[in-house]
Amino acid sequence: MTSQWRDLLPQAAAVASPDVSSDASARAAQFHALQTGSFVSLASDTGLIAVSGADAAAFLHGQLTNDVERLAPAQARLAGYCSAKGRLLATFLMWRDASADATIYLACDAAVQAAVQKRLSMFVLRAKAKLTDAAATHVLLQAGGPAAEAVLANTFGVLPVAPLAVAHATLGDASTSVIRLPAAGTARSLSRFLWSVPAANAAEIWALLTQAPGLVAVDPALAAWLDVHSGVARVTTATQEQFVPQMVNWEVVGGVNFRKGCYPGQEVVARSQYRGTIKRRLHLAHVNGAQPAPGQELIEASDPGQPCGMVVQAAPAPNGGYDVLIEVKLAAREADDVRLGTADGPALVFAELPYEIVDPTEPPASSAVAS
């Protein structure tokens, strides 16, 4: 999939070339655009599955951790796909398009997309639902900032304002959708969008964006910094079946609906929420040294006998080193001496997530006091 998108957009592939990523001035300009300006980046690390058919919503509703049947065209939702043991096989951003058949799209990590699509297809059985690789029809771009908004407004008119709100339009004979992503990074007031562009229009749209005054094309490896700072975890090949959703804050960011019907692993997920104590959580941190890899073990320096967590995502940081999302034991977080790889490895410096860890099954504090 990534190679297909890169074939469609050779200009975008050039932005991610080794020469560009190693150029200090180009790197600084791209990070500046991510933090304070306007940018566009090819979402080359994101796979896209299209689910169509009369039973598409009902089928997915019985497979994923969130409500699909009540997914409105004007909203996107996060959802997880679990094994029977309640461990995440994939994390999705899902939305419907505005076409007559209301196709549902599932955006996930590109490396897990083919296997997850195949696994889901095995359970379709007699349902009127078909899963296809949507790379042939749409290209995903991440864009943000005022200059990007001006280009988007030419296609969509009014842009979505709330996080995970969606707007739709038509380009030629194909539908196009734009989803407002959760804010991220040091300038959280800046807009950030995922634009699902019809493949036939991808080169034209890329040219419009990159020619807009003040807008900078950014290497996807650097744009991943915003994904890390959103605090919304992505399951990759190295972390499949490692986490119950709560271990990566998936219920906190709205990826689990505890009132919907059954899905694979639902009993384990519910038991973790209502009967257990959640002892591991997703955290944001910074680390220097070699780039961390998803699945890499974390060690508490004072208790090196066994790993205390693992890396979930990592991206280069503006001032050097790497910012990471990590899953770690709460006790190790409290001790605040977590190392990468070994007990004498690089130390992690914890940072604040852009949201609070709040149990969605509990009433708000104000309601509890009032009652």
Rosetta blueprint (number, residue, H / E / L):
1 M L
2 T H
3 S H
4 Q H
5 W H
6 R H
7 D H
8 L H
9 L L
10 P H
11 Q H
12 A H
13 A H
14 A H
15 V H
16 A L
17 S L
18 P H
19 D H
20 V H
21 S H
22 S L
23 D L
24 A H
25 S H
26 A H
27 R H
28 A H
29 A H
30 Q H
31 F H
32 H H
33 A H
34 L H
35 Q H
36 T H
37 G L
38 S E
39 F E
40 V E
41 S E
42 L E
43 A L
44 S L
45 D L
46 T E
47 G E
48 L E
49 I E
50 A E
51 V E
52 S E
53 G L
54 A L
55 D L
56 A H
57 A H
58 A H
59 F H
60 L H
61 H H
62 G L
63 Q L
64 L E
65 T L
66 N L
67 D L
68 V L
69 E L
70 R L
71 L L
72 A L
73 P L
74 A L
75 Q E
76 A L
77 R E
78 L E
79 A E
80 G E
81 Y E
82 C E
83 S L
84 A L
85 K L
86 G L
87 R L
88 L E
89 L E
90 A E
91 T E
92 F E
93 L E
94 M E
95 W E
96 R E
97 D L
98 A L
99 S L
100 A L
101 D L
102 A L
103 T L
104 I E
105 Y E
106 L E
107 A E
108 C E
109 D E
110 A H
111 A H
112 V H
113 Q H
114 A H
115 A H
116 V H
117 Q H
118 K H
119 R H
120 L H
121 S H
122 M H
123 F L
124 V L
125 L L
126 R L
127 A L
128 K L
129 A L
130 K E
131 L E
132 T E
133 D E
134 A H
135 A H
136 A H
137 T L
138 H E
139 V E
140 L E
141 L E
142 Q E
143 A E
144 G E
145 G L
146 P H
147 A H
148 A H
149 E H
150 A H
151 V H
152 L H
153 A H
154 N H
155 T H
156 F H
157 G L
158 V L
159 L L
160 P L
161 V L
162 A L
163 P L
164 L L
165 A E
166 V E
167 A E
168 H E
169 A E
170 T E
171 L E
172 G L
173 D L
174 A E
175 S E
176 T E
177 S E
178 V E
179 I E
180 R E
181 L L
182 P L
183 A L
184 A L
185 G L
186 T L
187 A L
188 R L
189 S L
190 L L
191 S L
192 R E
193 F E
194 L E
195 W E
196 S E
197 V E
198 P E
199 A H
200 A H
201 N H
202 A H
203 A H
204 E H
205 I H
206 W H
207 A H
208 L H
209 L H
210 T H
211 Q L
212 A L
213 P L
214 G L
215 L E
216 V E
217 A E
218 V L
219 D L
220 P H
221 A H
222 L H
223 A H
224 A H
225 W H
226 L H
227 D H
228 V H
229 H H
230 S H
231 G L
232 V L
233 A L
234 R L
235 V L
236 T L
237 T H
238 A H
239 T H
240 Q L
241 E L
242 Q L
243 F L
244 V L
245 P H
246 Q H
247 M H
248 V H
249 N L
250 W L
251 E L
252 V L
253 V L
254 G L
255 G L
256 V L
257 N L
258 F L
259 R L
260 K L
261 G L
262 C L
263 Y L
264 P L
265 G L
266 Q H
267 E H
268 V H
269 V H
270 A H
271 R H
272 S H
273 Q H
274 Y H
275 R L
276 G L
277 T L
278 I L
279 K L
280 R E
281 R E
282 L E
283 H E
284 L E
285 A E
286 H E
287 V E
288 N L
289 G L
290 A L
291 Q L
292 P L
293 A L
294 P L
295 G L
296 Q L
297 E E
298 L E
299 I E
300 E E
301 A L
302 S L
303 D E
304 P L
305 G L
306 Q L
307 P L
308 C L
309 G E
310 M E
311 V E
312 V E
313 Q E
314 A E
315 A E
316 P E
317 A L
318 P L
319 N L
320 G L
321 G L
322 Y E
323 D E
324 V E
325 L E
326 I E
327 E E
328 V E
329 K E
330 L H
331 A H
332 A H
333 R H
334 E H
335 A H
336 D L
337 D L
338 V E
339 R E
340 L E
341 G L
342 T L
343 A L
344 D L
345 G L
346 P L
347 A E
348 L L
349 V E
350 F E
351 A E
352 E L
353 L L
354 P L
355 Y L
356 E L
357 I L
358 V L
359 D L
360 P L
361 T L
362 E L
363 P L
364 P L
365 A H
366 S H
367 S H
368 A H
369 V H
370 A H
371 S L
